[in-house]
Amino acid sequence: METPVCARIHAAVYKEVQALALPKGAAILDAPCGSGEVAVELSKLGFQVFGSDLVDDLLPEARAALRERFRLADFNQQQPWAD
């Protein structure tokens, strides 16, 4: 059985984040964050993860999981965080 595309993407993201050797507590922006699955898993690894997406009415899980760290955003504009 072939691995679902989303699982391969998630695995690739985790691998890339590990390769960066970021310190625990480092801030990461997951955009677009979709349902927030990657953001939640990265949070469990000790990172301060923020997420943004174009819509949240289709994917309320991201807002529920990230709470104040979730923002709606137009990716053609500056993101709603300072840096």
PDB file of N, CA, C and O in Angstrom, chain B, residues numbered from 101:
ATOM      1  N   MET B 101       0.838  -1.179   0.000  1.00  0.00           N
ATOM      2  CA  MET B 101       0.000   0.000   0.000  1.00  0.00           C
ATOM      3  C   MET B 101       0.885   1.245   0.000  1.00  0.00           C
ATOM      4  O   MET B 101       1.881   1.305   0.721  1.00  0.00           O
ATOM      5  N   GLU B 102       0.522   2.220  -0.799  1.00  0.00           N
ATOM      6  CA  GLU B 102       1.286   3.456  -0.902  1.00  0.00           C
ATOM      7  C   GLU B 102       0.947   4.390   0.256  1.00  0.00           C
ATOM      8  O   GLU B 102      -0.201   4.454   0.698  1.00  0.00           O
ATOM      9  N   THR B 103       1.952   5.111   0.742  1.00  0.00           N
ATOM     10  CA  THR B 103       1.758   6.072   1.817  1.00  0.00           C
ATOM     11  C   THR B 103       0.947   7.259   1.299  1.00  0.00           C
ATOM     12  O   THR B 103       1.243   7.783   0.225  1.00  0.00           O
ATOM     13  N   PRO B 104      -0.063   7.687   2.042  1.00  0.00           N
ATOM     14  CA  PRO B 104      -0.838   8.853   1.610  1.00  0.00           C
ATOM     15  C   PRO B 104       0.066  10.075   1.417  1.00  0.00           C
ATOM     16  O   PRO B 104       1.063  10.238   2.121  1.00  0.00           O
ATOM     17  N   VAL B 105      -0.292  10.917   0.467  1.00  0.00           N
ATOM     18  CA  VAL B 105       0.512  12.106   0.171  1.00  0.00           C
ATOM     19  C   VAL B 105       0.710  12.964   1.410  1.00  0.00           C
ATOM     20  O   VAL B 105       1.821  13.429   1.663  1.00  0.00           O
ATOM     21  N   CYS B 106      -0.347  13.184   2.190  1.00  0.00           N
ATOM     22  CA  CYS B 106      -0.208  14.046   3.369  1.00  0.00           C
ATOM     23  C   CYS B 106       0.793  13.462   4.366  1.00  0.00           C
ATOM     24  O   CYS B 106       1.533  14.214   5.000  1.00  0.00           O
ATOM     25  N   ALA B 107       0.830  12.150   4.513  1.00  0.00           N
ATOM     26  CA  ALA B 107       1.789  11.525   5.423  1.00  0.00           C
ATOM     27  C   ALA B 107       3.213  11.741   4.932  1.00  0.00           C
ATOM     28  O   ALA B 107       4.118  11.971   5.735  1.00  0.00           O
ATOM     29  N   ARG B 108       3.416  11.671   3.633  1.00  0.00           N
ATOM     30  CA  ARG B 108       4.755  11.908   3.075  1.00  0.00           C
ATOM     31  C   ARG B 108       5.160  13.368   3.268  1.00  0.00           C
ATOM     32  O   ARG B 108       6.315  13.659   3.577  1.00  0.00           O
ATOM     33  N   ILE B 109       4.217  14.275   3.087  1.00  0.00           N
ATOM     34  CA  ILE B 109       4.509  15.695   3.292  1.00  0.00           C
ATOM     35  C   ILE B 109       4.853  15.955   4.747  1.00  0.00           C
ATOM     36  O   ILE B 109       5.827  16.648   5.041  1.00  0.00           O
ATOM     37  N   HIS B 110       4.066  15.407   5.658  1.00  0.00           N
ATOM     38  CA  HIS B 110       4.334  15.593   7.091  1.00  0.00           C
ATOM     39  C   HIS B 110       5.712  15.049   7.449  1.00  0.00           C
ATOM     40  O   HIS B 110       6.468  15.709   8.161  1.00  0.00           O
ATOM     41  N   ALA B 111       6.044  13.873   6.972  1.00  0.00           N
ATOM     42  CA  ALA B 111       7.359  13.275   7.252  1.00  0.00           C
ATOM     43  C   ALA B 111       8.476  14.162   6.725  1.00  0.00           C
ATOM     44  O   ALA B 111       9.500  14.328   7.388  1.00  0.00           O
ATOM     45  N   ALA B 112       8.291  14.733   5.543  1.00  0.00           N
ATOM     46  CA  ALA B 112       9.303  15.607   4.960  1.00  0.00           C
ATOM     47  C   ALA B 112       9.480  16.873   5.796  1.00  0.00           C
ATOM     48  O   ALA B 112      10.600  17.347   5.983  1.00  0.00           O
ATOM     49  N   VAL B 113       8.375  17.415   6.294  1.00  0.00           N
ATOM     50  CA  VAL B 113       8.451  18.611   7.139  1.00  0.00           C
ATOM     51  C   VAL B 113       9.212  18.295   8.415  1.00  0.00           C
ATOM     52  O   VAL B 113      10.105  19.051   8.798  1.00  0.00           O
ATOM     53  N   TYR B 114       8.880  17.191   9.084  1.00  0.00           N
ATOM     54  CA  TYR B 114       9.575  16.826  10.321  1.00  0.00           C
ATOM     55  C   TYR B 114      11.067  16.640  10.073  1.00  0.00           C
ATOM     56  O   TYR B 114      11.889  17.073  10.880  1.00  0.00           O
ATOM     57  N   LYS B 115      11.416  16.007   8.975  1.00  0.00           N
ATOM     58  CA  LYS B 115      12.822  15.777   8.633  1.00  0.00           C
ATOM     59  C   LYS B 115      13.548  17.104   8.419  1.00  0.00           C
ATOM     60  O   LYS B 115      14.664  17.282   8.907  1.00  0.00           O
ATOM     61  N   GLU B 116      12.929  18.029   7.701  1.00  0.00           N
ATOM     62  CA  GLU B 116      13.548  19.327   7.438  1.00  0.00           C
ATOM     63  C   GLU B 116      13.710  20.136   8.718  1.00  0.00           C
ATOM     64  O   GLU B 116      14.735  20.788   8.919  1.00  0.00           O
ATOM     65  N   VAL B 117      12.710  20.097   9.576  1.00  0.00           N
ATOM     66  CA  VAL B 117      12.804  20.834  10.842  1.00  0.00           C
ATOM     67  C   VAL B 117      13.935  20.264  11.690  1.00  0.00           C
ATOM     68  O   VAL B 117      14.701  21.023  12.285  1.00  0.00           O
ATOM     69  N   GLN B 118      14.050  18.962  11.752  1.00  0.00           N
ATOM     70  CA  GLN B 118      15.137  18.339  12.506  1.00  0.00           C
ATOM     71  C   GLN B 118      16.494  18.723  11.933  1.00  0.00           C
ATOM     72  O   GLN B 118      17.440  18.951  12.687  1.00  0.00           O
ATOM     73  N   ALA B 119      16.602  18.795  10.615  1.00  0.00           N
ATOM     74  CA  ALA B 119      17.862  19.147   9.959  1.00  0.00           C
ATOM     75  C   ALA B 119      18.291  20.578  10.294  1.00  0.00           C
ATOM     76  O   ALA B 119      19.482  20.890  10.262  1.00  0.00           O
ATOM     77  N   LEU B 120      17.342  21.436  10.611  1.00  0.00           N
ATOM     78  CA  LEU B 120      17.672  22.814  10.974  1.00  0.00           C
ATOM     79  C   LEU B 120      18.320  22.922  12.349  1.00  0.00           C
ATOM     80  O   LEU B 120      18.948  23.933  12.662  1.00  0.00           O
ATOM     81  N   ALA B 121      18.171  21.890  13.169  1.00  0.00           N
ATOM     82  CA  ALA B 121      18.744  21.851  14.518  1.00  0.00           C
ATOM     83  C   ALA B 121      18.332  23.085  15.334  1.00  0.00           C
ATOM     84  O   ALA B 121      19.154  23.699  16.013  1.00  0.00           O
ATOM     85  N   LEU B 122      17.063  23.427  15.253  1.00  0.00           N
ATOM     86  CA  LEU B 122      16.546  24.560  16.012  1.00  0.00           C
ATOM     87  C   LEU B 122      16.507  24.228  17.500  1.00  0.00           C
ATOM     88  O   LEU B 122      16.256  23.081  17.871  1.00  0.00           O
ATOM     89  N   PRO B 123      16.750  25.211  18.347  1.00  0.00           N
ATOM     90  CA  PRO B 123      16.662  24.950  19.783  1.00  0.00           C
ATOM     91  C   PRO B 123      15.207  24.764  20.212  1.00  0.00           C
ATOM     92  O   PRO B 123      14.291  25.278  19.571  1.00  0.00           O
ATOM     93  N   LYS B 124      15.010  24.037  21.285  1.00  0.00           N
ATOM     94  CA  LYS B 124      13.662  23.889  21.848  1.00  0.00           C
ATOM     95  C   LYS B 124      13.116  25.280  22.132  1.00  0.00           C
ATOM     96  O   LYS B 124      13.845  26.159  22.591  1.00  0.00           O
ATOM     97  N   GLY B 125      11.850  25.471  21.861  1.00  0.00           N
ATOM     98  CA  GLY B 125      11.227  26.765  22.066  1.00  0.00           C
ATOM     99  C   GLY B 125      11.315  27.699  20.875  1.00  0.00           C
ATOM    100  O   GLY B 125      10.719  28.776  20.889  1.00  0.00           O
ATOM    101  N   ALA B 126      12.053  27.300  19.841  1.00  0.00           N
ATOM    102  CA  ALA B 126      12.156  28.136  18.642  1.00  0.00           C
ATOM    103  C   ALA B 126      10.773  28.319  18.027  1.00  0.00           C
ATOM    104  O   ALA B 126       9.940  27.414  18.078  1.00  0.00           O
ATOM    105  N   ALA B 127      10.537  29.482  17.451  1.00  0.00           N
ATOM    106  CA  ALA B 127       9.247  29.781  16.826  1.00  0.00           C
ATOM    107  C   ALA B 127       9.226  29.267  15.390  1.00  0.00           C
ATOM    108  O   ALA B 127      10.173  29.461  14.628  1.00  0.00           O
ATOM    109  N   ILE B 128       8.125  28.606  15.040  1.00  0.00           N
ATOM    110  CA  ILE B 128       7.921  28.073  13.699  1.00  0.00           C
ATOM    111  C   ILE B 128       6.542  28.508  13.228  1.00  0.00           C
ATOM    112  O   ILE B 128       5.566  28.432  13.974  1.00  0.00           O
ATOM    113  N   LEU B 129       6.470  28.965  11.981  1.00  0.00           N
ATOM    114  CA  LEU B 129       5.191  29.301  11.381  1.00  0.00           C
ATOM    115  C   LEU B 129       4.807  28.199  10.407  1.00  0.00           C
ATOM    116  O   LEU B 129       5.556  27.890   9.480  1.00  0.00           O
ATOM    117  N   ASP B 130       3.653  27.617  10.619  1.00  0.00           N
ATOM    118  CA  ASP B 130       3.098  26.603   9.716  1.00  0.00           C
ATOM    119  C   ASP B 130       2.039  27.304   8.869  1.00  0.00           C
ATOM    120  O   ASP B 130       0.951  27.614   9.352  1.00  0.00           O
ATOM    121  N   ALA B 131       2.370  27.551   7.595  1.00  0.00           N
ATOM    122  CA  ALA B 131       1.448  28.277   6.722  1.00  0.00           C
ATOM    123  C   ALA B 131       1.523  27.733   5.303  1.00  0.00           C
ATOM    124  O   ALA B 131       2.606  27.720   4.717  1.00  0.00           O
ATOM    125  N   PRO B 132       0.463  27.304   4.757  1.00  0.00           N
ATOM    126  CA  PRO B 132      -0.857  27.167   5.331  1.00  0.00           C
ATOM    127  C   PRO B 132      -0.879  25.943   6.243  1.00  0.00           C
ATOM    128  O   PRO B 132      -0.270  24.917   5.940  1.00  0.00           O
ATOM    129  N   CYS B 133      -1.578  26.066   7.343  1.00  0.00           N
ATOM    130  CA  CYS B 133      -1.530  25.007   8.354  1.00  0.00           C
ATOM    131  C   CYS B 133      -2.628  23.965   8.219  1.00  0.00           C
ATOM    132  O   CYS B 133      -2.611  22.962   8.933  1.00  0.00           O
ATOM    133  N   GLY B 134      -3.584  24.180   7.320  1.00  0.00           N
ATOM    134  CA  GLY B 134      -4.634  23.183   7.148  1.00  0.00           C
ATOM    135  C   GLY B 134      -5.321  22.877   8.464  1.00  0.00           C
ATOM    136  O   GLY B 134      -5.766  23.785   9.166  1.00  0.00           O
ATOM    137  N   SER B 135      -5.406  21.617   8.795  1.00  0.00           N
ATOM    138  CA  SER B 135      -6.079  21.211  10.030  1.00  0.00           C
ATOM    139  C   SER B 135      -5.213  21.417  11.273  1.00  0.00           C
ATOM    140  O   SER B 135      -5.699  21.255  12.392  1.00  0.00           O
ATOM    141  N   GLY B 136      -3.953  21.767  11.096  1.00  0.00           N
ATOM    142  CA  GLY B 136      -3.059  22.020  12.223  1.00  0.00           C
ATOM    143  C   GLY B 136      -2.303  20.806  12.712  1.00  0.00           C
ATOM    144  O   GLY B 136      -1.624  20.877  13.737  1.00  0.00           O
ATOM    145  N   GLU B 137      -2.403  19.681  11.999  1.00  0.00           N
ATOM    146  CA  GLU B 137      -1.742  18.448  12.447  1.00  0.00           C
ATOM    147  C   GLU B 137      -0.236  18.619  12.593  1.00  0.00           C
ATOM    148  O   GLU B 137       0.335  18.203  13.601  1.00  0.00           O
ATOM    149  N   VAL B 138       0.413  19.221  11.610  1.00  0.00           N
ATOM    150  CA  VAL B 138       1.862  19.401  11.665  1.00  0.00           C
ATOM    151  C   VAL B 138       2.219  20.341  12.815  1.00  0.00           C
ATOM    152  O   VAL B 138       3.163  20.078  13.559  1.00  0.00           O
ATOM    153  N   ALA B 139       1.477  21.425  12.963  1.00  0.00           N
ATOM    154  CA  ALA B 139       1.745  22.376  14.038  1.00  0.00           C
ATOM    155  C   ALA B 139       1.641  21.712  15.401  1.00  0.00           C
ATOM    156  O   ALA B 139       2.478  21.946  16.272  1.00  0.00           O
ATOM    157  N   VAL B 140       0.635  20.898  15.588  1.00  0.00           N
ATOM    158  CA  VAL B 140       0.456  20.207  16.869  1.00  0.00           C
ATOM    159  C   VAL B 140       1.625  19.266  17.139  1.00  0.00           C
ATOM    160  O   VAL B 140       2.147  19.234  18.253  1.00  0.00           O
ATOM    161  N   GLU B 141       2.035  18.507  16.144  1.00  0.00           N
ATOM    162  CA  GLU B 141       3.149  17.572  16.334  1.00  0.00           C
ATOM    163  C   GLU B 141       4.451  18.315  16.609  1.00  0.00           C
ATOM    164  O   GLU B 141       5.239  17.880  17.449  1.00  0.00           O
ATOM    165  N   LEU B 142       4.690  19.423  15.923  1.00  0.00           N
ATOM    166  CA  LEU B 142       5.899  20.208  16.181  1.00  0.00           C
ATOM    167  C   LEU B 142       5.852  20.827  17.579  1.00  0.00           C
ATOM    168  O   LEU B 142       6.889  20.962  18.228  1.00  0.00           O
ATOM    169  N   SER B 143       4.674  21.199  18.040  1.00  0.00           N
ATOM    170  CA  SER B 143       4.529  21.712  19.404  1.00  0.00           C
ATOM    171  C   SER B 143       4.916  20.647  20.426  1.00  0.00           C
ATOM    172  O   SER B 143       5.550  20.945  21.438  1.00  0.00           O
ATOM    173  N   LYS B 144       4.529  19.411  20.151  1.00  0.00           N
ATOM    174  CA  LYS B 144       4.864  18.303  21.050  1.00  0.00           C
ATOM    175  C   LYS B 144       6.371  18.084  21.126  1.00  0.00           C
ATOM    176  O   LYS B 144       6.873  17.552  22.116  1.00  0.00           O
ATOM    177  N   LEU B 145       7.096  18.494  20.080  1.00  0.00           N
ATOM    178  CA  LEU B 145       8.550  18.368  20.072  1.00  0.00           C
ATOM    179  C   LEU B 145       9.234  19.526  20.795  1.00  0.00           C
ATOM    180  O   LEU B 145      10.461  19.564  20.894  1.00  0.00           O
ATOM    181  N   GLY B 146       8.438  20.472  21.300  1.00  0.00           N
ATOM    182  CA  GLY B 146       8.995  21.556  22.092  1.00  0.00           C
ATOM    183  C   GLY B 146       9.146  22.881  21.369  1.00  0.00           C
ATOM    184  O   GLY B 146       9.769  23.800  21.902  1.00  0.00           O
ATOM    185  N   PHE B 147       8.596  23.004  20.176  1.00  0.00           N
ATOM    186  CA  PHE B 147       8.683  24.263  19.446  1.00  0.00           C
ATOM    187  C   PHE B 147       7.469  25.129  19.746  1.00  0.00           C
ATOM    188  O   PHE B 147       6.405  24.623  20.103  1.00  0.00           O
ATOM    189  N   GLN B 148       7.639  26.442  19.598  1.00  0.00           N
ATOM    190  CA  GLN B 148       6.542  27.391  19.730  1.00  0.00           C
ATOM    191  C   GLN B 148       5.994  27.569  18.315  1.00  0.00           C
ATOM    192  O   GLN B 148       6.591  28.270  17.498  1.00  0.00           O
ATOM    193  N   VAL B 149       4.867  26.937  18.031  1.00  0.00           N
ATOM    194  CA  VAL B 149       4.359  26.888  16.664  1.00  0.00           C
ATOM    195  C   VAL B 149       3.132  27.783  16.498  1.00  0.00           C
ATOM    196  O   VAL B 149       2.210  27.774  17.313  1.00  0.00           O
ATOM    197  N   PHE B 150       3.155  28.546  15.424  1.00  0.00           N
ATOM    198  CA  PHE B 150       2.049  29.402  15.038  1.00  0.00           C
ATOM    199  C   PHE B 150       1.513  28.885  13.718  1.00  0.00           C
ATOM    200  O   PHE B 150       2.264  28.313  12.927  1.00  0.00           O
ATOM    201  N   GLY B 151       0.240  29.076  13.469  1.00  0.00           N
ATOM    202  CA  GLY B 151      -0.342  28.611  12.222  1.00  0.00           C
ATOM    203  C   GLY B 151      -1.245  29.657  11.610  1.00  0.00           C
ATOM    204  O   GLY B 151      -1.916  30.416  12.309  1.00  0.00           O
ATOM    205  N   SER B 152      -1.248  29.681  10.295  1.00  0.00           N
ATOM    206  CA  SER B 152      -2.184  30.556   9.601  1.00  0.00           C
ATOM    207  C   SER B 152      -2.692  29.833   8.368  1.00  0.00           C
ATOM    208  O   SER B 152      -2.022  28.970   7.800  1.00  0.00           O
ATOM    209  N   ASP B 153      -3.886  30.209   7.976  1.00  0.00           N
ATOM    210  CA  ASP B 153      -4.486  29.639   6.780  1.00  0.00           C
ATOM    211  C   ASP B 153      -5.470  30.651   6.219  1.00  0.00           C
ATOM    212  O   ASP B 153      -5.814  31.637   6.872  1.00  0.00           O
ATOM    213  N   LEU B 154      -5.913  30.390   5.004  1.00  0.00           N
ATOM    214  CA  LEU B 154      -6.842  31.298   4.333  1.00  0.00           C
ATOM    215  C   LEU B 154      -8.247  31.231   4.900  1.00  0.00           C
ATOM    216  O   LEU B 154      -8.966  32.230   4.915  1.00  0.00           O
ATOM    217  N   VAL B 155      -8.636  30.060   5.365  1.00  0.00           N
ATOM    218  CA  VAL B 155      -9.985  29.863   5.900  1.00  0.00           C
ATOM    219  C   VAL B 155      -9.910  29.020   7.161  1.00  0.00           C
ATOM    220  O   VAL B 155      -8.992  28.218   7.335  1.00  0.00           O
ATOM    221  N   ASP B 156     -10.874  29.207   8.027  1.00  0.00           N
ATOM    222  CA  ASP B 156     -10.937  28.310   9.182  1.00  0.00           C
ATOM    223  C   ASP B 156     -12.320  27.716   9.337  1.00  0.00           C
ATOM    224  O   ASP B 156     -12.531  26.867  10.203  1.00  0.00           O
ATOM    225  N   ASP B 157     -13.271  28.144   8.513  1.00  0.00           N
ATOM    226  CA  ASP B 157     -14.603  27.562   8.636  1.00  0.00           C
ATOM    227  C   ASP B 157     -14.638  26.145   8.078  1.00  0.00           C
ATOM    228  O   ASP B 157     -15.503  25.355   8.455  1.00  0.00           O
ATOM    229  N   LEU B 158     -13.707  25.812   7.183  1.00  0.00           N
ATOM    230  CA  LEU B 158     -13.629  24.451   6.654  1.00  0.00           C
ATOM    231  C   LEU B 158     -12.763  23.551   7.533  1.00  0.00           C
ATOM    232  O   LEU B 158     -12.939  22.332   7.550  1.00  0.00           O
ATOM    233  N   LEU B 159     -11.834  24.154   8.256  1.00  0.00           N
ATOM    234  CA  LEU B 159     -10.910  23.395   9.085  1.00  0.00           C
ATOM    235  C   LEU B 159     -10.859  23.968  10.503  1.00  0.00           C
ATOM    236  O   LEU B 159      -9.840  24.536  10.895  1.00  0.00           O
ATOM    237  N   PRO B 160     -11.924  23.831  11.268  1.00  0.00           N
ATOM    238  CA  PRO B 160     -11.932  24.416  12.616  1.00  0.00           C
ATOM    239  C   PRO B 160     -10.931  23.760  13.561  1.00  0.00           C
ATOM    240  O   PRO B 160     -10.666  24.289  14.640  1.00  0.00           O
ATOM    241  N   GLU B 161     -10.372  22.620  13.173  1.00  0.00           N
ATOM    242  CA  GLU B 161      -9.421  21.921  14.040  1.00  0.00           C
ATOM    243  C   GLU B 161      -8.179  22.766  14.308  1.00  0.00           C
ATOM    244  O   GLU B 161      -7.652  22.749  15.420  1.00  0.00           O
ATOM    245  N   ALA B 162      -7.711  23.497  13.316  1.00  0.00           N
ATOM    246  CA  ALA B 162      -6.506  24.309  13.501  1.00  0.00           C
ATOM    247  C   ALA B 162      -6.742  25.383  14.551  1.00  0.00           C
ATOM    248  O   ALA B 162      -5.919  25.561  15.449  1.00  0.00           O
ATOM    249  N   ARG B 163      -7.844  26.095  14.450  1.00  0.00           N
ATOM    250  CA  ARG B 163      -8.145  27.136  15.440  1.00  0.00           C
ATOM    251  C   ARG B 163      -8.286  26.516  16.828  1.00  0.00           C
ATOM    252  O   ARG B 163      -7.798  27.080  17.807  1.00  0.00           O
ATOM    253  N   ALA B 164      -8.939  25.377  16.924  1.00  0.00           N
ATOM    254  CA  ALA B 164      -9.124  24.715  18.216  1.00  0.00           C
ATOM    255  C   ALA B 164      -7.782  24.258  18.794  1.00  0.00           C
ATOM    256  O   ALA B 164      -7.549  24.386  19.996  1.00  0.00           O
ATOM    257  N   ALA B 165      -6.906  23.730  17.950  1.00  0.00           N
ATOM    258  CA  ALA B 165      -5.622  23.204  18.427  1.00  0.00           C
ATOM    259  C   ALA B 165      -4.632  24.321  18.763  1.00  0.00           C
ATOM    260  O   ALA B 165      -3.908  24.230  19.754  1.00  0.00           O
ATOM    261  N   LEU B 166      -4.598  25.358  17.952  1.00  0.00           N
ATOM    262  CA  LEU B 166      -3.584  26.405  18.114  1.00  0.00           C
ATOM    263  C   LEU B 166      -4.067  27.596  18.934  1.00  0.00           C
ATOM    264  O   LEU B 166      -3.257  28.379  19.428  1.00  0.00           O
ATOM    265  N   ARG B 167      -5.368  27.734  19.078  1.00  0.00           N
ATOM    266  CA  ARG B 167      -6.002  28.822  19.838  1.00  0.00           C
ATOM    267  C   ARG B 167      -5.453  30.185  19.430  1.00  0.00           C
ATOM    268  O   ARG B 167      -5.596  30.586  18.275  1.00  0.00           O
ATOM    269  N   GLU B 168      -4.822  30.906  20.367  1.00  0.00           N
ATOM    270  CA  GLU B 168      -4.346  32.255  20.072  1.00  0.00           C
ATOM    271  C   GLU B 168      -3.159  32.275  19.116  1.00  0.00           C
ATOM    272  O   GLU B 168      -2.758  33.339  18.644  1.00  0.00           O
ATOM    273  N   ARG B 169      -2.600  31.114  18.832  1.00  0.00           N
ATOM    274  CA  ARG B 169      -1.468  31.044  17.901  1.00  0.00           C
ATOM    275  C   ARG B 169      -1.926  30.807  16.459  1.00  0.00           C
ATOM    276  O   ARG B 169      -1.099  30.596  15.573  1.00  0.00           O
ATOM    277  N   PHE B 170      -3.247  30.842  16.222  1.00  0.00           N
ATOM    278  CA  PHE B 170      -3.797  30.682  14.873  1.00  0.00           C
ATOM    279  C   PHE B 170      -4.323  32.027  14.377  1.00  0.00           C
ATOM    280  O   PHE B 170      -4.952  32.775  15.126  1.00  0.00           O
ATOM    281  N   ARG B 171      -4.058  32.319  13.117  1.00  0.00           N
ATOM    282  CA  ARG B 171      -4.581  33.532  12.490  1.00  0.00           C
ATOM    283  C   ARG B 171      -5.038  33.221  11.073  1.00  0.00           C
ATOM    284  O   ARG B 171      -4.428  32.420  10.365  1.00  0.00           O
ATOM    285  N   LEU B 172      -6.114  33.865  10.683  1.00  0.00           N
ATOM    286  CA  LEU B 172      -6.496  33.862   9.277  1.00  0.00           C
ATOM    287  C   LEU B 172      -5.550  34.819   8.572  1.00  0.00           C
ATOM    288  O   LEU B 172      -5.211  35.867   9.122  1.00  0.00           O
ATOM    289  N   ALA B 173      -5.125  34.482   7.381  1.00  0.00           N
ATOM    290  CA  ALA B 173      -4.168  35.337   6.695  1.00  0.00           C
ATOM    291  C   ALA B 173      -4.309  35.231   5.188  1.00  0.00           C
ATOM    292  O   ALA B 173      -4.642  34.178   4.644  1.00  0.00           O
ATOM    293  N   ASP B 174      -4.052  36.334   4.538  1.00  0.00           N
ATOM    294  CA  ASP B 174      -3.953  36.384   3.087  1.00  0.00           C
ATOM    295  C   ASP B 174      -2.468  36.244   2.780  1.00  0.00           C
ATOM    296  O   ASP B 174      -1.678  37.120   3.133  1.00  0.00           O
ATOM    297  N   PHE B 175      -2.089  35.167   2.136  1.00  0.00           N
ATOM    298  CA  PHE B 175      -0.663  34.898   1.909  1.00  0.00           C
ATOM    299  C   PHE B 175      -0.032  35.834   0.891  1.00  0.00           C
ATOM    300  O   PHE B 175       1.174  35.768   0.657  1.00  0.00           O
ATOM    301  N   ASN B 176      -0.825  36.699   0.286  1.00  0.00           N
ATOM    302  CA  ASN B 176      -0.292  37.727  -0.606  1.00  0.00           C
ATOM    303  C   ASN B 176       0.040  39.003   0.159  1.00  0.00           C
ATOM    304  O   ASN B 176       0.536  39.972  -0.416  1.00  0.00           O
ATOM    305  N   GLN B 177      -0.235  38.994   1.449  1.00  0.00           N
ATOM    306  CA  GLN B 177       0.019  40.144   2.318  1.00  0.00           C
ATOM    307  C   GLN B 177       0.997  39.739   3.417  1.00  0.00           C
ATOM    308  O   GLN B 177       1.316  38.562   3.585  1.00  0.00           O
ATOM    309  N   GLN B 178       1.467  40.745   4.164  1.00  0.00           N
ATOM    310  CA  GLN B 178       2.322  40.466   5.311  1.00  0.00           C
ATOM    311  C   GLN B 178       1.546  39.616   6.312  1.00  0.00           C
ATOM    312  O   GLN B 178       0.353  39.835   6.521  1.00  0.00           O
ATOM    313  N   GLN B 179       2.206  38.665   6.919  1.00  0.00           N
ATOM    314  CA  GLN B 179       1.564  37.816   7.915  1.00  0.00           C
ATOM    315  C   GLN B 179       1.294  38.609   9.189  1.00  0.00           C
ATOM    316  O   GLN B 179       1.963  39.608   9.452  1.00  0.00           O
ATOM    317  N   PRO B 180       0.324  38.171   9.978  1.00  0.00           N
ATOM    318  CA  PRO B 180      -0.089  38.954  11.153  1.00  0.00           C
ATOM    319  C   PRO B 180       0.799  38.792  12.386  1.00  0.00           C
ATOM    320  O   PRO B 180       0.324  38.912  13.515  1.00  0.00           O
ATOM    321  N   TRP B 181       2.072  38.523  12.172  1.00  0.00           N
ATOM    322  CA  TRP B 181       3.027  38.468  13.278  1.00  0.00           C
ATOM    323  C   TRP B 181       4.202  39.373  12.944  1.00  0.00           C
ATOM    324  O   TRP B 181       4.514  39.594  11.774  1.00  0.00           O
ATOM    325  N   ALA B 182       4.843  39.889  13.969  1.00  0.00           N
ATOM    326  CA  ALA B 182       5.936  40.839  13.758  1.00  0.00           C
ATOM    327  C   ALA B 182       7.087  40.235  12.955  1.00  0.00           C
ATOM    328  O   ALA B 182       7.612  40.888  12.053  1.00  0.00           O
ATOM    329  N   ASP B 183       7.483  39.017  13.261  1.00  0.00           N
ATOM    330  CA  ASP B 183       8.609  38.406  12.557  1.00  0.00           C
ATOM    331  C   ASP B 183       8.468  36.898  12.614  1.00  0.00           C
ATOM    332  O   ASP B 183       9.313  36.178  12.080  1.00  0.00           O
TER     333      ASP B 183
END
